[in-house]
Structures are given as C-alpha cells and as structure tokens.
Amino acid sequence: MQVEEEAVRPVLNRLRRAQGQLAAVIAMVEAGRDCKDVVTQLAAVSRALDRAGFKIVAGGMRQCLAESADDAPPMSEEELEKLFLALA
C-alpha cells in the first residue's frame, strides 16, 4: 500500500516537524537541559510521529480495504486493526 497522494504532503510536513523537534531534543540533552524540559519536548516529538502514522493509516484505510498495489487481496479488518494498534 502506498500513501494516498493527497495525504503525502501533510504526512511529510508532520515528519519534518518531528525531525526538527527531535534535533532540538538531542541538542537539549547535549546541553544538559533540565529533565522536565527534555521530556516535554520529547512528548511533542512522539505526538507528531503518532499524528503522521494516524494520517497514513486513516488516509489509506479505504485504499487498503478496496485494493492493493500488487493485486493482492485487500487488507482484512484484523490487519487494519493491527496497524492501528502498532501506533498505540
């Protein structure tokens, strides 16, 4: 399954935002910043990654149920549930 074209840009934006936030977390740790500040920023990175993952799964859900790029059978409800739980 590929990410739907209309979802690619928002997903990439979210991933780039997470990448920038992660770079900030690394810099904070290297600078010896307060644990509370580091954890707060790390939680923001985690949320950004979760949102990107949810966008991919939600945006491709219909596609997953209806078709497959390699003519394989569509994904079952159990397979989709497994994808959602992988993000939880």
N, C-alpha and C positions, 0 to 999 in steps of 0.2 A: 504494500500500500504506500502510496506517496501522499504527501501533504497536499491538500487542495490548494490550487493556485491562489485563491482569494485569501487563504489563511497564511501563506508563506511570509508575506511582509510583516504582519503583526507578530508572528512567531519569531522571526529574525530580530525584530525590534526588542522583544522581550528577552531573547537570549543575549543580545548585545548589551542590554541594560544589566542583566545578571553578570555578564562578563566584567563590566566596569565596576559593579558593586563588589565582585569577588576580588578584583585587583585592589580595591580600597581596603577590604578586609585584610588582605595579605600585608599591605603597607601598614595598617594599624598594628598588626601583630609584630611586624619587624620593628616598629617604632615604640613598642612596649606600651601601647594604649591600654586604658582601663578595660578590664574584662567585660563589664556591663556594656560599654560602647561596642566592643568587638562582637559580642553575642547579638546585640540589637541589629547590627549591620549584617551579620551572618543570617539572621532570620529573614531579613529583607531579600537576600540572595535566594534563600530557599523558597520563599513565596514567588519570586519572579520565575524560578525554574518550574515550580508547580503550575503556575499560570500558563507557561509555554506548553507544558505537557498536556494540560487540560484542553488547551486550544487545539492542539494537534488531534487529540482523541475525539473531542467534540466535533471538530470540523470534518473529520474523516469518518465519523460514525456511519453516516448514510452510505458513503462510498464503501466502507468495509462490509456492510450488510448486503449491498447490491452487486458489487463487482470486485474483481481482483485484477491487478495489472498482468499477472501471468496466467490468466484463465483458470486459476484455482477456484474452488468453491468459496462462496462468501464466508466471512467470519461468523462463527456461531455467537449466540448470546453469551455463552460461557467464556469464549475467547475475548470478547469485548469487556466482560466483567473483569477478567484477569488483567487487561490493560489498565483499567481504572484503578484496580487495587494495587498495581505496581507503582502508581503515583501517590498512594495514600501513606 
